[in-house]
Amino acid sequence: MDTFLKFYQHIPEQINPEIFHIGFFSVGWYSVMYLVAFFVVFRLLERRLQLDEGGSSFENTFEKKGKDKLEKQKGFILDFMYVCFLGVVIGGRLGYVLFYNLPFYLAHPLAIISPFDAATGELIGIYGMSYHGGLIGALLAVLFFVRFRKLNFWALSDFVVPAIPAGYLFGRIGNFLNGELYGRATDIWIGMYFPSDALGVLRHPSQLYEAFLEGFLLFWLFWRIRNKKVVQGKLLGLYLIGYAVARFIGEFFREPDEQVGLFMSYFTLGQLFSLAMLIGGLVLVFCERRKCAIIKQC
């Protein structure tokens, strides 16, 4: 038992975040897992269209019959995901800059887009993304997409939402394999040692907790209810509520950002944003769409 426990607690130290590198070019597990997440969400949405689960809401986008229909479906999904990807990347980066480390980026504005360390000039990549900033960016991107393609925002949300948590599952696993966003110090057996932790203490593998809560659990729930009429038009609001609750719980185990710390010695910034997300989700669920001023024309 002691041998197994020792092996378990040192798993992160046995994982090389980098798969291979050639000169300055490297491929890491973090990047690969995000590509896997992109592919999995794409396949789930493609399957929904093939089964006509929400596909009828976009029938004006495709040919009624013929061999081109499948290609048009794939093109529709890829177009949507590319637009969302840009929204997530831009929104996530700006969200991190504004919410998590604004003084630093005001002093080093080039660091917002530069992959080089501002102090040493070392190539380190672009580090720092905010989920909540990415969410705002994605929603703005979707609004642009539905306006351009003349689609119904709520129908598109119902179509997309059930697949989204599957992407988070692999994204959080990518965080774990990269040895980042580890949890708070603990003295219970479930803790692990992370090589990037300067203190070298047992820490909660909070990335795996979040992979389960934000990824597996939410995917299992939304995939089961995706075709229930009682939730049609409300899946976006339910998703915001579900993710907010899962993230709020997970943040109790996650190490707070050093430059931000805790608010009132208890709550993280992520939890405060999740509370705002929860309120927004409740508004969308209980507000009648025809009377709701938010996105009422979509």
PEJOVEN-V968753 format. One line per field, one symbol per residue. phi: phi as a letter, one per 30 degrees, with the letter a starting at -180 (. if undefined). psi: psi as a letter, one per 20 degrees, with the letter a starting at -180 (. if undefined). A space follows every 50 residues. Layout:
phi = ???
psi = ???
This chain:
phi = .ddddddedceedccdecdabbiddbbcdeddddddeedddedddddddd dhdjdddbdddcddbjddddddddddddedddddddddddddddddddcc aeeddddbddddcddcddcciddbiccjbcedddddddddddddddddch cdedddddddeeddddddedddddddddichdcddbccdddbccdddddi cdbdddddddddddcddddeddddcecdddcdibdddddedddedddddd ddcddddedcicchhbcddddddddddddddddddcddddcdddhdcd
psi = ghggggggijghiipohpgrqocipqprhggghhhggggggghghghggh jknihhikhihrqgrrhigghhgghggggghgghggggggggghgggghh lggghhhmhhihipjqphgijqoiropoqpghhhggggghhhggghggil rpghghghggghhghhhhghghhhgghikrkraqqrjrhirrpphiohhk rpqpmhhhghhgghfgghggghhhjhjphhjpijhgghgggghggghggh hiippqpgigbqpkkgqrhhhghhghggggghghgipphiipipkij.
